Amino acid sequence: MSPDLFLTSDEWPYTKAKTSVLLAAASVIRELGPRSATLKNIAHRAGITEPAIFRHFNGVDGLFAGLFSVCELFYKKTAQIYAEAKPGLDGYLASTRGALGLMASFGDFSYLIVNSNQVFSGYEELKARTKELRAHDRSFGIGGLDQLLERGEIKAEVPLETVGLALMGMLHMTMVAWLESEPQFDLVEVGLARISSFLPLVRA
């Protein structure tokens, strides 16, 4: 799902004008780092005046809160993808394809999601909420493997937490490499290929 599609979604809380400011801020952060996300730099990237940002977000603090809501929406969408997965390993792989596709279509927002600890480190409340998102993501990633164990599709002697953390770490590192590559490789295909190379080690 691309940012443009959010504009027609009831789940997307921002107007087109606010979304353009968020995208400009994400672009600045990805290119220059969080400390460069000043009103001047963001306004220049968005092609608007600095006072316009205040009208939309009440300054940089409000803008970062808006950027965090984008991360929350991504986690919500990802959880929904896995929750609606068909049973079994094939369903898990299909859901992973969907989650990677969602990340690939997020544009500069994807940088915020992968680097949320760094991006929101200057805001204590957002930093704490980032840890909550990460913890939930970890719990969800490991918990989603339970049904694969019940179906006898992964080895019972391999701890689920080990498998879950290995898969999540593999996906995270793939996304980091994808963000840093120029031009970007196919995130979905490379991510699935790496998972597929790991699964024989734990498959029953």
MARBA-3410 file (N, C-alpha, C, O; in Angstrom, 1 decimal):
204
0.9,-1.2,0.0,0.0,0.0,0.0,0.9,1.2,0.0,1.8,1.4,0.8 ~ 0.6,2.1,-0.9,1.5,3.4,-1.0,0.8,4.5,-0.2,-0.4,4.4,0.2 ~ 1.6,5.5,0.2,1.0,6.6,0.9,-0.2,7.2,0.2,-1.1,7.7,0.9 ~ -0.2,7.3,-1.1,-1.3,7.8,-1.8,-2.6,7.1,-1.5,-3.7,7.7,-1.4 ~ -2.5,5.8,-1.3,-3.7,5.0,-1.1,-4.3,5.3,0.3,-5.5,5.1,0.6
-3.4,5.7,1.2,-3.9,6.0,2.6,-4.9,7.2,2.5,-5.7,7.3,3.4 ~ -4.7,8.1,1.5,-5.6,9.3,1.5,-7.0,8.9,1.3,-7.9,9.7,1.6 ~ -7.3,7.7,0.8,-8.7,7.3,0.6,-9.1,6.3,1.6,-10.2,5.7,1.5 ~ -8.3,6.1,2.6,-8.6,5.1,3.7,-9.1,5.8,4.9,-8.6,6.8,5.3 ~ -10.1,5.2,5.5,-10.6,5.7,6.8,-9.6,5.6,7.9,-9.7,6.3,8.9
-8.6,4.8,7.8,-7.6,4.6,8.8,-6.5,5.6,8.7,-5.7,5.8,9.7 ~ -6.4,6.4,7.6,-5.4,7.4,7.5,-5.9,8.7,8.0,-6.9,9.2,7.5 ~ -5.3,9.3,9.1,-5.9,10.4,9.8,-5.5,11.8,9.2,-6.0,12.8,9.7 ~ -4.7,11.9,8.1,-4.2,13.1,7.7,-4.7,13.5,6.3,-5.0,12.7,5.5 ~ -4.8,14.8,6.1,-5.2,15.3,4.8,-4.1,15.2,3.8,-2.9,14.8,4.2
-4.3,15.5,2.5,-3.3,15.4,1.5,-2.2,16.4,1.8,-1.0,16.1,1.7 ~ -2.5,17.6,2.3,-1.5,18.6,2.6,-0.6,18.2,3.8,0.6,18.3,3.7 ~ -1.2,17.6,4.8,-0.5,17.1,5.9,0.4,16.0,5.5,1.6,15.8,6.0 ~ -0.1,15.1,4.7,0.7,14.0,4.2,1.9,14.4,3.5,3.0,13.8,3.6 ~ 1.8,15.4,2.7,2.9,15.9,1.9,4.0,16.5,2.8,5.2,16.3,2.5
3.6,17.1,3.9,4.6,17.5,4.9,5.2,16.4,5.6,6.5,16.4,5.8 ~ 4.5,15.3,6.0,5.0,14.2,6.6,6.0,13.5,5.7,7.1,13.1,6.1 ~ 5.7,13.4,4.4,6.6,12.8,3.4,7.9,13.6,3.3,9.0,13.0,3.1 ~ 7.7,14.9,3.3,8.9,15.8,3.2,9.8,15.6,4.4,11.0,15.5,4.3 ~ 9.2,15.5,5.6,10.0,15.3,6.8,10.7,13.9,6.8,11.9,13.8,7.1
10.0,12.9,6.3,10.6,11.6,6.3,11.8,11.6,5.3,12.8,10.9,5.5 ~ 11.6,12.3,4.2,12.7,12.4,3.2,13.9,13.1,3.7,15.0,12.6,3.5 ~ 13.7,14.2,4.5,14.8,14.9,5.1,15.5,14.0,6.1,16.8,13.9,6.1 ~ 14.7,13.3,6.9,15.3,12.4,8.0,16.1,11.3,7.3,17.2,11.0,7.8 ~ 15.6,10.7,6.3,16.3,9.6,5.6,17.6,10.1,5.0,18.6,9.4,5.0
17.5,11.2,4.4,18.7,11.7,3.7,19.8,12.4,4.6,21.0,12.2,4.4 ~ 19.3,13.1,5.6,20.2,13.9,6.4,20.3,13.6,7.9,21.1,14.0,8.6 ~ 19.3,12.7,8.4,19.3,12.3,9.8,18.2,13.1,10.5,17.8,14.2,10.1 ~ 17.8,12.6,11.7,16.7,13.2,12.5,17.0,14.6,12.9,16.1,15.5,13.0 ~ 18.3,14.9,13.2,18.6,16.3,13.7,18.5,17.3,12.7,18.4,18.5,12.9
18.4,16.9,11.4,18.3,17.8,10.3,16.8,18.1,10.0,16.5,18.9,9.1 ~ 15.9,17.5,10.7,14.5,17.7,10.5,14.0,19.0,11.1,13.2,19.0,12.0 ~ 14.5,20.1,10.6,14.2,21.4,11.1,13.0,21.9,10.3,12.8,21.5,9.2 ~ 12.3,23.0,10.8,11.3,23.6,10.1,11.7,24.1,8.7,11.1,23.9,7.7 ~ 12.9,24.7,8.7,13.5,25.2,7.5,13.7,24.1,6.4,13.3,24.3,5.3
14.3,23.1,6.8,14.6,22.0,5.9,13.4,21.3,5.4,13.3,21.0,4.2 ~ 12.5,21.1,6.3,11.2,20.4,5.9,10.4,21.2,5.0,9.8,20.8,4.0 ~ 10.3,22.5,5.4,9.5,23.4,4.6,10.0,23.6,3.1,9.3,23.6,2.2 ~ 11.4,23.6,3.1,12.0,23.7,1.8,11.7,22.5,0.9,11.4,22.5,-0.3 ~ 11.8,21.3,1.6,11.6,20.0,0.9,10.1,19.9,0.4,9.8,19.4,-0.7
9.2,20.4,1.3,7.8,20.3,0.9,7.3,21.4,0.0,6.2,21.3,-0.6 ~ 8.1,22.5,-0.2,7.8,23.6,-1.0,6.7,24.5,-0.4,5.9,25.0,-1.1 ~ 6.8,24.6,1.0,5.8,25.5,1.7,6.6,26.4,2.6,7.9,26.3,2.7 ~ 5.9,27.2,3.3,6.6,28.1,4.3,6.6,27.5,5.6,5.9,26.5,5.9 ~ 7.6,27.9,6.5,7.7,27.4,7.8,6.4,27.6,8.7,6.0,26.6,9.4
5.7,28.7,8.6,4.5,28.9,9.3,3.4,27.9,8.9,2.6,27.5,9.7 ~ 3.5,27.4,7.7,2.5,26.4,7.2,2.6,25.1,8.0,1.6,24.5,8.3 ~ 3.8,24.8,8.4,4.0,23.6,9.2,3.3,23.7,10.6,2.8,22.8,11.1 ~ 3.4,24.9,11.2,2.8,25.2,12.4,1.3,25.0,12.3,0.6,24.5,13.2 ~ 0.7,25.5,11.2,-0.7,25.4,10.9,-1.1,23.9,10.9,-2.2,23.6,11.3
-0.3,23.1,10.3,-0.6,21.7,10.1,-0.3,20.8,11.3,-1.1,19.9,11.7 ~ 0.8,21.1,12.0,1.3,20.2,13.1,1.7,20.9,14.3,2.2,20.2,15.2 ~ 1.6,22.2,14.4,2.0,22.9,15.6,3.5,22.7,15.9,3.9,22.5,17.0 ~ 4.3,22.8,14.8,5.7,22.7,14.9,6.3,21.4,14.8,5.6,20.4,14.4 ~ 7.6,21.3,15.0,8.4,20.0,14.8,7.9,18.9,15.8,7.8,17.7,15.3
7.6,19.2,17.0,7.1,18.2,18.0,5.9,17.5,17.5,5.8,16.3,17.5 ~ 4.9,18.3,17.0,3.7,17.8,16.5,3.9,17.0,15.2,3.3,16.0,15.0 ~ 4.9,17.4,14.4,5.3,16.7,13.2,5.8,15.3,13.5,5.5,14.3,12.9 ~ 6.7,15.2,14.5,7.3,13.9,14.9,6.2,13.0,15.5,6.3,11.8,15.2 ~ 5.3,13.6,16.2,4.1,12.8,16.6,3.4,12.2,15.5,2.9,11.0,15.5
3.2,13.0,14.4,2.5,12.5,13.2,3.3,11.4,12.5,2.8,10.5,12.0 ~ 4.7,11.6,12.5,5.5,10.5,11.9,5.4,9.2,12.7,5.5,8.2,12.1 ~ 5.3,9.4,14.0,5.2,8.2,14.8,3.9,7.4,14.5,3.8,6.2,14.5 ~ 2.8,8.2,14.2,1.5,7.6,13.9,1.6,6.8,12.6,0.9,5.8,12.5 ~ 2.5,7.2,11.7,2.7,6.4,10.5,3.3,5.0,10.8,2.9,4.0,10.3
4.3,5.0,11.8,4.9,3.8,12.2,3.8,2.9,12.9,3.8,1.7,12.6 ~ 3.0,3.5,13.7,1.9,2.7,14.4,1.0,2.1,13.3,0.6,0.9,13.5 ~ 0.7,2.8,12.3,-0.2,2.3,11.3,0.4,1.2,10.5,-0.3,0.2,10.2 ~ 1.7,1.3,10.3,2.4,0.2,9.6,2.3,-1.1,10.4,2.0,-2.2,9.9 ~ 2.6,-1.0,11.7,2.6,-2.2,12.6,1.2,-2.7,12.7,1.0,-4.0,12.7
0.2,-1.9,12.7,-1.2,-2.4,12.7,-1.5,-3.1,11.4,-2.1,-4.2,11.5 ~ -1.1,-2.6,10.3,-1.4,-3.2,9.0,-0.6,-4.6,8.9,-1.2,-5.6,8.4 ~ 0.6,-4.6,9.4,1.4,-5.8,9.3,0.7,-6.9,10.2,0.6,-8.0,9.8 ~ 0.3,-6.5,11.4,-0.4,-7.5,12.3,-1.6,-8.0,11.6,-1.9,-9.2,11.8 ~ -2.3,-7.1,11.0,-3.6,-7.6,10.3,-3.2,-8.6,9.2,-4.0,-9.6,9.0
-2.2,-8.3,8.4,-1.8,-9.3,7.4,-1.5,-10.7,7.9,-2.0,-11.7,7.4 ~ -0.8,-10.7,9.0,-0.5,-12.0,9.6,-1.7,-12.7,10.3,-1.8,-13.9,10.3 ~ -2.5,-11.8,10.9,-3.7,-12.4,11.6,-4.7,-13.0,10.6,-5.4,-13.9,10.9 ~ -4.7,-12.5,9.3,-5.6,-13.0,8.3,-5.0,-14.1,7.5,-5.5,-14.5,6.4 ~ -3.8,-14.6,7.9,-3.0,-15.6,7.1,-3.7,-16.9,7.1,-4.4,-17.3,8.1
-3.6,-17.7,6.0,-4.1,-19.0,6.0,-3.2,-19.9,6.8,-2.0,-19.6,7.0 ~ -3.7,-21.0,7.4,-2.9,-21.8,8.3,-1.7,-22.4,7.5,-1.8,-22.7,6.3 ~ -0.7,-22.7,8.3,0.4,-23.4,7.7,1.5,-22.5,7.2,1.5,-21.3,7.1 ~ 2.6,-23.2,6.8,3.8,-22.5,6.3,3.6,-21.7,5.1,4.1,-20.6,4.9 ~ 2.8,-22.2,4.2,2.5,-21.5,3.0,1.8,-20.2,3.3,2.0,-19.1,2.6
0.9,-20.2,4.3,0.2,-19.0,4.7,1.1,-18.0,5.3,1.0,-16.8,5.1 ~ 2.1,-18.5,6.1,3.1,-17.7,6.7,4.0,-17.0,5.7,4.2,-15.8,5.8 ~ 4.4,-17.7,4.7,5.2,-17.1,3.6,4.4,-16.1,2.8,5.0,-15.1,2.4 ~ 3.1,-16.4,2.6,2.3,-15.4,1.8,2.1,-14.1,2.6,2.1,-13.1,2.0 ~ 2.0,-14.3,3.9,1.8,-13.1,4.8,3.1,-12.3,4.8,3.1,-11.1,4.8
4.2,-13.0,4.9,5.5,-12.3,4.8,5.7,-11.6,3.5,6.3,-10.4,3.5 ~ 5.3,-12.2,2.4,5.3,-11.5,1.2,4.5,-10.2,1.2,4.9,-9.1,0.7 ~ 3.3,-10.3,1.8,2.5,-9.1,1.9,3.1,-8.0,2.8,3.0,-6.8,2.5 ~ 3.7,-8.4,3.9,4.3,-7.5,4.8,5.5,-6.8,4.2,5.7,-5.6,4.3 ~ 6.3,-7.5,3.4,7.5,-7.0,2.8,7.0,-6.0,1.6,7.6,-5.0,1.4
5.9,-6.4,1.0,5.4,-5.6,-0.1,4.9,-4.2,0.5,5.0,-3.2,-0.2 ~ 4.3,-4.3,1.7,3.8,-3.1,2.3,5.0,-2.2,2.6,4.9,-1.0,2.4 ~ 6.0,-2.8,3.2,7.2,-2.0,3.5,7.8,-1.3,2.2,8.2,-0.2,2.2 ~ 7.9,-2.1,1.1,8.5,-1.7,-0.1,7.7,-0.5,-0.7,8.3,0.3,-1.4 ~ 6.4,-0.4,-0.4,5.6,0.6,-1.0,5.5,1.9,-0.1,4.8,2.8,-0.5
6.2,1.9,1.0,6.0,3.0,2.0,6.9,4.2,1.6,6.8,5.2,2.3 ~ 7.7,4.1,0.6,8.6,5.2,0.3,9.5,5.6,1.5,10.0,4.7,2.1 ~ 9.7,6.9,1.7,10.6,7.3,2.7,10.1,7.0,4.1,10.8,7.0,5.1 ~ 8.8,6.7,4.3,8.3,6.3,5.5,8.9,5.0,6.0,9.1,4.8,7.2 ~ 9.4,4.2,5.1,10.0,2.9,5.5,11.2,3.1,6.3,11.5,2.3,7.2
11.9,4.2,6.1,13.1,4.5,6.8,12.8,4.7,8.3,13.5,4.3,9.2 ~ 11.7,5.4,8.6,11.2,5.6,9.9,10.9,4.3,10.7,11.3,4.2,11.9 ~ 10.3,3.4,10.0,9.9,2.1,10.6,11.2,1.3,11.0,11.2,0.8,12.1 ~ 12.1,1.2,10.1,13.3,0.4,10.3,14.2,1.1,11.4,14.9,0.4,12.1 ~ 14.2,2.4,11.4,15.1,3.1,12.3,14.4,3.9,13.4,14.8,5.0,13.8
13.2,3.4,13.8,12.4,4.2,14.7,13.1,4.5,16.1,12.9,5.6,16.6 ~ 13.9,3.6,16.5,14.7,3.9,17.8,15.5,5.1,17.7,15.6,6.0,18.6 ~ 16.2,5.3,16.6,17.0,6.4,16.3,16.2,7.7,16.0,16.5,8.7,16.5 ~ 15.2,7.5,15.2,14.4,8.7,14.7,13.7,9.4,15.9,13.7,10.6,15.9 ~ 13.2,8.6,16.8,12.4,9.2,17.9,13.1,9.2,19.2,12.5,9.4,20.3
14.4,9.1,19.2,15.2,9.0,20.4,15.2,10.4,21.2,15.4,10.4,22.4 ~ 14.9,11.5,20.5,14.8,12.8,21.2,13.5,13.1,21.8,13.4,14.2,22.4 ~ 12.6,12.2,21.8,11.3,12.4,22.4,11.0,11.2,23.4,10.7,10.1,22.9 ~ 11.0,11.5,24.7,10.9,10.4,25.7,9.6,9.6,25.5,9.7,8.4,25.6 ~ 8.5,10.3,25.3,7.2,9.6,25.2,7.2,8.7,23.9,6.8,7.5,24.0
7.7,9.2,22.8,7.7,8.5,21.6,8.7,7.4,21.7,8.5,6.3,21.1 ~ 9.8,7.6,22.3,10.8,6.6,22.5,10.3,5.4,23.3,10.5,4.2,22.9 ~ 9.5,5.7,24.3,8.9,4.6,25.1,7.9,3.9,24.3,7.8,2.6,24.4 ~ 7.1,4.6,23.5,6.1,3.9,22.7,6.7,3.1,21.6,6.1,2.1,21.2 ~ 7.9,3.5,21.1,8.6,2.8,20.1,9.0,1.4,20.7,8.9,0.4,20.1
9.5,1.4,22.0,9.8,0.2,22.6,8.6,-0.8,22.8,8.8,-2.0,22.6 ~ 7.5,-0.2,23.0,6.3,-1.0,23.1,5.9,-1.6,21.8,5.5,-2.8,21.7 ~ 6.1,-0.9,20.7,5.8,-1.4,19.4,6.8,-2.5,19.1,6.4,-3.6,18.6 ~ 8.1,-2.3,19.4,9.1,-3.4,19.2,8.8,-4.6,20.0,8.9,-5.7,19.4 ~ 8.4,-4.4,21.2,8.1,-5.6,22.1,6.9,-6.4,21.5,6.9,-7.6,21.5
5.9,-5.6,21.1,4.7,-6.3,20.6,5.0,-7.0,19.3,4.5,-8.1,19.0 ~ 5.9,-6.4,18.5,6.3,-7.0,17.2,7.1,-8.3,17.5,6.8,-9.3,16.8 ~ 7.9,-8.3,18.5,8.7,-9.5,18.8,7.7,-10.6,19.3,7.8,-11.7,18.9 ~ 6.8,-10.2,20.2,5.9,-11.2,20.7,5.0,-11.8,19.6,4.7,-13.0,19.6 ~ 4.6,-10.9,18.7,3.7,-11.3,17.7,4.5,-12.2,16.7,3.9,-13.2,16.2
5.7,-11.9,16.4,6.5,-12.6,15.5,6.8,-14.0,16.0,6.8,-15.0,15.2 ~ 7.0,-14.2,17.3,7.3,-15.5,17.8,6.0,-16.3,18.0,5.9,-17.5,17.7 ~ 4.9,-15.6,18.5,3.6,-16.2,18.7,3.0,-16.8,17.4,2.3,-17.8,17.5 ~ 3.3,-16.1,16.3,2.7,-16.6,15.0,3.3,-17.9,14.6,2.7,-18.5,13.7 ~ 4.4,-18.4,15.2,5.0,-19.7,14.8,4.3,-20.8,15.6,4.5,-22.0,15.3
3.5,-20.5,16.6,2.9,-21.6,17.4,2.1,-22.6,16.6,2.2,-23.8,16.7 ~ 1.3,-22.0,15.6,0.4,-22.9,14.8,1.2,-23.8,13.9,0.8,-24.8,13.5 ~ 2.4,-23.3,13.5,3.3,-24.1,12.6,3.8,-25.3,13.4,4.0,-26.4,12.9 ~ 4.1,-25.1,14.7,4.6,-26.1,15.6,3.4,-27.1,15.8,3.7,-28.4,15.7 ~ 2.2,-26.6,16.0,1.1,-27.5,16.3,0.8,-28.4,15.0,0.3,-29.5,15.2
1.0,-27.8,13.9,0.8,-28.6,12.6,1.9,-29.5,12.2,1.8,-30.2,11.2 ~ 3.0,-29.5,13.1,4.1,-30.3,12.8,5.0,-29.9,11.6,5.6,-30.7,11.0 ~ 4.9,-28.6,11.3,5.7,-28.1,10.1,7.1,-27.6,10.5,7.9,-27.4,9.6 ~ 7.3,-27.4,11.8,8.7,-27.1,12.2,9.1,-28.0,13.3,8.2,-28.6,14.0 ~ 10.4,-28.2,13.5,10.9,-29.2,14.5,10.5,-28.8,15.9,10.7,-27.6,16.3
10.0,-29.8,16.6,9.6,-29.5,18.0,10.8,-29.2,18.9,10.7,-28.5,19.9 ~ 12.0,-29.7,18.6,13.1,-29.5,19.4,13.8,-28.2,19.3,14.7,-27.8,20.1 ~ 13.4,-27.4,18.3,13.9,-26.1,18.1,13.1,-25.0,18.8,11.9,-24.9,18.5 ~ 13.7,-24.3,19.8,12.9,-23.3,20.5,12.2,-22.3,19.6,12.9,-21.7,18.7 ~ 10.9,-22.0,19.8,10.2,-21.1,18.9,10.8,-19.7,19.0,10.9,-19.0,18.0
11.2,-19.3,20.2,11.8,-17.9,20.3,13.1,-17.8,19.4,13.3,-16.8,18.8 ~ 13.9,-18.9,19.4,15.1,-18.8,18.6,14.7,-18.7,17.1,15.3,-17.9,16.4 ~ 13.7,-19.5,16.6,13.3,-19.4,15.3,12.7,-18.0,14.9,13.0,-17.4,13.9 ~ 11.8,-17.5,15.8,11.2,-16.3,15.6,12.2,-15.1,15.5,12.1,-14.3,14.6 ~ 13.1,-15.1,16.5,14.1,-14.0,16.5,15.0,-14.1,15.2,15.5,-13.1,14.7
15.4,-15.3,14.8,16.2,-15.5,13.7,15.5,-15.0,12.4,16.1,-14.3,11.6 ~ 14.2,-15.3,12.3,13.5,-14.8,11.1,13.3,-13.3,11.1,13.5,-12.6,10.1 ~ 13.0,-12.8,12.3,12.8,-11.3,12.4,14.1,-10.6,12.1,14.1,-9.5,11.5 ~ 15.2,-11.1,12.7,16.5,-10.5,12.5,16.9,-10.5,11.0,17.5,-9.5,10.5 ~ 16.6,-11.6,10.4,16.9,-11.7,8.9,16.1,-10.7,8.1,16.7,-10.1,7.2
14.8,-10.6,8.4,14.0,-9.6,7.7,14.5,-8.2,8.0,14.5,-7.3,7.1 ~ 14.8,-7.9,9.2,15.3,-6.5,9.6,16.5,-6.2,8.8,16.6,-5.1,8.3 ~ 17.5,-7.1,8.8,18.8,-6.8,8.2,18.6,-6.7,6.7,19.3,-5.9,6.0 ~ 17.6,-7.4,6.1,17.3,-7.3,4.7,16.7,-5.9,4.4,17.0,-5.3,3.4 ~ 15.9,-5.4,5.3,15.3,-4.1,5.1,16.3,-3.0,5.2,16.2,-2.0,4.5
17.2,-3.2,6.2,18.3,-2.2,6.3,19.1,-2.1,5.0,19.4,-1.1,4.5 ~ 19.5,-3.3,4.5,20.3,-3.3,3.3,19.5,-2.8,2.1,20.1,-2.1,1.3 ~ 18.2,-3.0,2.1,17.4,-2.5,1.0,17.4,-1.0,1.0,17.4,-0.3,0.0 ~ 17.2,-0.4,2.2,17.2,1.1,2.4,18.5,1.7,2.0,18.6,2.8,1.5 ~ 19.6,1.0,2.2,21.0,1.5,1.9,21.4,1.3,0.5,22.4,1.9,0.1
20.7,0.4,-0.2,21.2,0.0,-1.6,20.7,1.1,-2.6,19.7,1.7,-2.4 ~ 21.5,1.3,-3.6,21.2,2.2,-4.7,21.7,1.7,-6.0,22.9,1.6,-6.2 ~ 20.8,1.3,-6.9,19.4,1.3,-6.7,18.9,0.2,-5.8,19.6,-0.8,-5.6 ~ 17.7,0.4,-5.3,17.2,-0.6,-4.3,16.9,-1.9,-5.1,16.3,-2.0,-6.2 ~ 17.2,-3.0,-4.4,16.9,-4.4,-4.9,15.4,-4.7,-4.6,14.7,-3.9,-3.9
14.9,-5.8,-5.1,13.5,-6.2,-4.9,13.4,-6.8,-3.5,13.8,-7.9,-3.2 ~ 12.9,-6.0,-2.6,12.8,-6.3,-1.2,12.0,-7.6,-1.0,12.4,-8.5,-0.2 ~ 10.9,-7.7,-1.6,10.0,-8.9,-1.5,10.8,-10.2,-1.9,10.8,-11.2,-1.1 ~ 11.3,-10.2,-3.1,11.9,-11.4,-3.6,13.2,-11.8,-2.8,13.4,-13.0,-2.4 ~ 14.0,-10.8,-2.4,15.2,-11.1,-1.7,14.9,-11.5,-0.2,15.5,-12.5,0.3
13.9,-10.9,0.4,13.5,-11.3,1.7,13.0,-12.7,1.8,13.3,-13.4,2.7 ~ 12.1,-13.0,0.8,11.5,-14.4,0.8,12.6,-15.4,0.5,12.6,-16.5,1.0 ~ 13.6,-15.1,-0.4,14.6,-16.0,-0.7,15.5,-16.3,0.5,15.9,-17.5,0.7 ~ 15.7,-15.3,1.3,16.5,-15.5,2.5,15.8,-16.4,3.6,16.4,-17.2,4.2 ~ 14.5,-16.1,3.7,13.7,-16.9,4.6,13.6,-18.4,4.1,13.8,-19.3,4.9
13.5,-18.5,2.8,13.4,-19.9,2.2,14.7,-20.7,2.4,14.6,-21.9,2.5 ~ 15.8,-20.0,2.4,17.1,-20.6,2.6,17.3,-21.0,4.1,18.1,-21.9,4.4 ~ 16.5,-20.4,5.0,16.7,-20.7,6.4,15.7,-21.8,6.9,16.0,-22.6,7.7 ~ 14.5,-21.8,6.3,13.5,-22.7,6.7,13.9,-24.2,6.7,13.5,-24.9,7.6 ~ 14.6,-24.7,5.8,15.0,-26.1,5.8,15.7,-26.5,7.1,15.7,-27.7,7.5
16.4,-25.5,7.8,17.1,-25.8,9.0,16.1,-26.2,10.2,16.5,-26.9,11.1 ~ 14.9,-25.7,10.1,13.9,-25.9,11.2,12.7,-26.6,10.7,11.8,-26.9,11.6 ~ 12.6,-26.9,9.5,11.4,-27.6,9.0,11.4,-29.0,9.4,12.4,-29.7,9.3 ~ 10.2,-29.5,9.8,10.1,-30.9,10.3,10.1,-31.9,9.1,10.0,-33.1,9.3
END
